[in-house]
Amino acid sequence: NECVFINFNLQESESPTLKGVSFTLRPGELLTVIGPVGAGKSSLLRALLGELPPSQGQVSVHGRIVYVSQQPWVFSGTVRSNILFGKKYEEERYEKVIKACALEEVMTPKLDILEF
């Protein structure tokens, strides 16, 4: 289970967004991506997720990737459906999510079924 970028190039406009990027990320390793606005950090992550194909080179992902965007998003539906995300209701898991999202003090039965 590893992630490999080999001579990865991404050309979204006249000048390349990413050029000659190569690295291997193994299980348990942590990679920090830093740079100024417009340097290609988000593009690199989108390429890792398979959302942006390379103009040259290759990306190989063996295993699973978890990505948490800076931008929050909510699906159409209820608070409950956004938490369950298509899975069967399990009270313990549901309550953990409510607590992790700091919703326990505002959560009521009416809010639980509130449509977005």
ChimeraX commands (.cxc) that place a marker at each C-alpha (Angstrom):
marker #1 position 0.00,0.00,0.00 radius 0.5
marker #1 position 1.76,3.10,-1.22 radius 0.5
marker #1 position 1.24,6.19,-3.34 radius 0.5
marker #1 position 3.70,6.93,-6.14 radius 0.5
marker #1 position 4.03,10.02,-8.36 radius 0.5
marker #1 position 6.51,9.51,-11.22 radius 0.5
marker #1 position 7.61,12.54,-13.26 radius 0.5
marker #1 position 4.10,13.95,-12.89 radius 0.5
marker #1 position 3.17,17.00,-14.97 radius 0.5
marker #1 position -0.13,18.86,-14.89 radius 0.5
marker #1 position -0.87,21.54,-17.44 radius 0.5
marker #1 position -4.17,23.29,-16.66 radius 0.5
marker #1 position -3.29,26.54,-18.42 radius 0.5
marker #1 position -0.50,28.06,-20.50 radius 0.5
marker #1 position 2.09,27.51,-17.79 radius 0.5
marker #1 position 2.35,24.14,-16.01 radius 0.5
marker #1 position 0.63,23.85,-12.65 radius 0.5
marker #1 position 2.91,20.98,-11.59 radius 0.5
marker #1 position 6.10,19.93,-13.37 radius 0.5
marker #1 position 8.33,16.91,-12.77 radius 0.5
marker #1 position 6.83,15.92,-9.41 radius 0.5
marker #1 position 8.13,12.56,-8.17 radius 0.5
marker #1 position 7.71,10.98,-4.74 radius 0.5
marker #1 position 6.71,7.77,-2.98 radius 0.5
marker #1 position 4.56,7.83,0.13 radius 0.5
marker #1 position 4.52,4.61,2.14 radius 0.5
marker #1 position 2.01,3.51,4.79 radius 0.5
marker #1 position 2.50,5.35,8.06 radius 0.5
marker #1 position 4.45,8.20,6.47 radius 0.5
marker #1 position 3.21,11.77,6.67 radius 0.5
marker #1 position 3.60,14.23,3.83 radius 0.5
marker #1 position 3.16,17.96,4.31 radius 0.5
marker #1 position 2.40,19.99,1.20 radius 0.5
marker #1 position 3.22,23.68,1.62 radius 0.5
marker #1 position 3.56,26.63,-0.72 radius 0.5
marker #1 position 2.10,30.00,-1.62 radius 0.5
marker #1 position -1.37,30.49,-3.07 radius 0.5
marker #1 position -1.48,29.16,-6.63 radius 0.5
marker #1 position 1.56,26.89,-6.23 radius 0.5
marker #1 position -0.46,23.74,-7.04 radius 0.5
marker #1 position -1.12,22.24,-3.59 radius 0.5
marker #1 position -4.82,21.60,-4.22 radius 0.5
marker #1 position -4.08,20.37,-7.75 radius 0.5
marker #1 position -1.58,17.87,-6.34 radius 0.5
marker #1 position -4.21,16.55,-3.93 radius 0.5
marker #1 position -6.86,16.38,-6.66 radius 0.5
marker #1 position -4.41,14.44,-8.84 radius 0.5
marker #1 position -3.81,12.06,-5.95 radius 0.5
marker #1 position -7.58,11.48,-5.76 radius 0.5
marker #1 position -7.74,10.85,-9.51 radius 0.5
marker #1 position -9.74,14.02,-10.18 radius 0.5
marker #1 position -7.02,15.58,-12.37 radius 0.5
marker #1 position -5.27,13.32,-14.87 radius 0.5
marker #1 position -1.61,14.08,-15.60 radius 0.5
marker #1 position -0.59,15.63,-18.91 radius 0.5
marker #1 position 2.53,13.47,-18.52 radius 0.5
marker #1 position 3.84,10.93,-16.02 radius 0.5
marker #1 position 1.84,8.69,-13.76 radius 0.5
marker #1 position 0.18,8.41,-10.36 radius 0.5
marker #1 position -0.30,5.04,-8.68 radius 0.5
marker #1 position -2.31,4.63,-5.51 radius 0.5
marker #1 position -2.35,1.21,-3.87 radius 0.5
marker #1 position -4.69,1.24,-0.89 radius 0.5
marker #1 position -7.15,3.81,0.40 radius 0.5
marker #1 position -6.93,7.57,0.63 radius 0.5
marker #1 position -8.85,9.84,2.96 radius 0.5
marker #1 position -9.13,13.51,1.99 radius 0.5
marker #1 position -10.65,16.27,4.09 radius 0.5
marker #1 position -11.25,19.45,2.12 radius 0.5
marker #1 position -10.85,22.95,3.49 radius 0.5
marker #1 position -14.34,23.64,2.14 radius 0.5
marker #1 position -17.17,22.03,4.10 radius 0.5
marker #1 position -19.98,20.49,2.08 radius 0.5
marker #1 position -23.41,19.15,2.84 radius 0.5
marker #1 position -25.58,16.93,0.64 radius 0.5
marker #1 position -29.24,17.66,-0.03 radius 0.5
marker #1 position -31.29,15.76,2.52 radius 0.5
marker #1 position -31.50,15.62,6.28 radius 0.5
marker #1 position -28.86,16.08,8.94 radius 0.5
marker #1 position -29.24,12.36,9.65 radius 0.5
marker #1 position -28.74,11.36,6.00 radius 0.5
marker #1 position -25.59,13.51,5.83 radius 0.5
marker #1 position -24.23,11.75,8.90 radius 0.5
marker #1 position -25.20,8.24,7.83 radius 0.5
marker #1 position -23.97,8.79,4.27 radius 0.5
marker #1 position -25.99,5.83,2.97 radius 0.5
marker #1 position -25.03,3.47,5.78 radius 0.5
marker #1 position -27.40,1.74,8.19 radius 0.5
marker #1 position -28.23,3.68,11.37 radius 0.5
marker #1 position -26.05,2.59,14.28 radius 0.5
marker #1 position -26.75,4.61,17.40 radius 0.5
marker #1 position -23.21,4.42,18.82 radius 0.5
marker #1 position -21.57,5.60,15.58 radius 0.5
marker #1 position -24.24,8.26,15.05 radius 0.5
marker #1 position -23.74,9.65,18.57 radius 0.5
marker #1 position -19.94,9.72,18.05 radius 0.5
marker #1 position -20.40,11.84,14.92 radius 0.5
marker #1 position -22.83,14.18,16.70 radius 0.5
marker #1 position -20.27,14.64,19.48 radius 0.5
marker #1 position -17.30,15.06,17.08 radius 0.5
marker #1 position -19.23,17.79,15.24 radius 0.5
marker #1 position -20.17,19.53,18.52 radius 0.5
marker #1 position -23.87,19.14,17.71 radius 0.5
marker #1 position -24.92,17.42,20.94 radius 0.5
marker #1 position -26.24,20.61,22.58 radius 0.5
marker #1 position -28.26,21.75,19.56 radius 0.5
marker #1 position -29.41,18.38,18.23 radius 0.5
marker #1 position -33.13,17.76,18.65 radius 0.5
marker #1 position -35.46,15.29,16.92 radius 0.5
marker #1 position -36.63,18.13,14.65 radius 0.5
marker #1 position -33.06,19.08,13.70 radius 0.5
marker #1 position -32.25,15.43,13.06 radius 0.5
marker #1 position -34.76,15.32,10.18 radius 0.5
marker #1 position -34.23,18.92,9.00 radius 0.5
marker #1 position -33.87,19.10,5.21 radius 0.5
marker #1 position -31.05,21.13,3.65 radius 0.5
marker link #1:1,2 radius 0.2
marker link #1:2,3 radius 0.2
marker link #1:3,4 radius 0.2
marker link #1:4,5 radius 0.2
marker link #1:5,6 radius 0.2
marker link #1:6,7 radius 0.2
marker link #1:7,8 radius 0.2
marker link #1:8,9 radius 0.2
marker link #1:9,10 radius 0.2
marker link #1:10,11 radius 0.2
marker link #1:11,12 radius 0.2
marker link #1:12,13 radius 0.2
marker link #1:13,14 radius 0.2
marker link #1:14,15 radius 0.2
marker link #1:15,16 radius 0.2
marker link #1:16,17 radius 0.2
marker link #1:17,18 radius 0.2
marker link #1:18,19 radius 0.2
marker link #1:19,20 radius 0.2
marker link #1:20,21 radius 0.2
marker link #1:21,22 radius 0.2
marker link #1:22,23 radius 0.2
marker link #1:23,24 radius 0.2
marker link #1:24,25 radius 0.2
marker link #1:25,26 radius 0.2
marker link #1:26,27 radius 0.2
marker link #1:27,28 radius 0.2
marker link #1:28,29 radius 0.2
marker link #1:29,30 radius 0.2
marker link #1:30,31 radius 0.2
marker link #1:31,32 radius 0.2
marker link #1:32,33 radius 0.2
marker link #1:33,34 radius 0.2
marker link #1:34,35 radius 0.2
marker link #1:35,36 radius 0.2
marker link #1:36,37 radius 0.2
marker link #1:37,38 radius 0.2
marker link #1:38,39 radius 0.2
marker link #1:39,40 radius 0.2
marker link #1:40,41 radius 0.2
marker link #1:41,42 radius 0.2
marker link #1:42,43 radius 0.2
marker link #1:43,44 radius 0.2
marker link #1:44,45 radius 0.2
marker link #1:45,46 radius 0.2
marker link #1:46,47 radius 0.2
marker link #1:47,48 radius 0.2
marker link #1:48,49 radius 0.2
marker link #1:49,50 radius 0.2
marker link #1:50,51 radius 0.2
marker link #1:51,52 radius 0.2
marker link #1:52,53 radius 0.2
marker link #1:53,54 radius 0.2
marker link #1:54,55 radius 0.2
marker link #1:55,56 radius 0.2
marker link #1:56,57 radius 0.2
marker link #1:57,58 radius 0.2
marker link #1:58,59 radius 0.2
marker link #1:59,60 radius 0.2
marker link #1:60,61 radius 0.2
marker link #1:61,62 radius 0.2
marker link #1:62,63 radius 0.2
marker link #1:63,64 radius 0.2
marker link #1:64,65 radius 0.2
marker link #1:65,66 radius 0.2
marker link #1:66,67 radius 0.2
marker link #1:67,68 radius 0.2
marker link #1:68,69 radius 0.2
marker link #1:69,70 radius 0.2
marker link #1:70,71 radius 0.2
marker link #1:71,72 radius 0.2
marker link #1:72,73 radius 0.2
marker link #1:73,74 radius 0.2
marker link #1:74,75 radius 0.2
marker link #1:75,76 radius 0.2
marker link #1:76,77 radius 0.2
marker link #1:77,78 radius 0.2
marker link #1:78,79 radius 0.2
marker link #1:79,80 radius 0.2
marker link #1:80,81 radius 0.2
marker link #1:81,82 radius 0.2
marker link #1:82,83 radius 0.2
marker link #1:83,84 radius 0.2
marker link #1:84,85 radius 0.2
marker link #1:85,86 radius 0.2
marker link #1:86,87 radius 0.2
marker link #1:87,88 radius 0.2
marker link #1:88,89 radius 0.2
marker link #1:89,90 radius 0.2
marker link #1:90,91 radius 0.2
marker link #1:91,92 radius 0.2
marker link #1:92,93 radius 0.2
marker link #1:93,94 radius 0.2
marker link #1:94,95 radius 0.2
marker link #1:95,96 radius 0.2
marker link #1:96,97 radius 0.2
marker link #1:97,98 radius 0.2
marker link #1:98,99 radius 0.2
marker link #1:99,100 radius 0.2
marker link #1:100,101 radius 0.2
marker link #1:101,102 radius 0.2
marker link #1:102,103 radius 0.2
marker link #1:103,104 radius 0.2
marker link #1:104,105 radius 0.2
marker link #1:105,106 radius 0.2
marker link #1:106,107 radius 0.2
marker link #1:107,108 radius 0.2
marker link #1:108,109 radius 0.2
marker link #1:109,110 radius 0.2
marker link #1:110,111 radius 0.2
marker link #1:111,112 radius 0.2
marker link #1:112,113 radius 0.2
marker link #1:113,114 radius 0.2
marker link #1:114,115 radius 0.2
marker link #1:115,116 radius 0.2
view
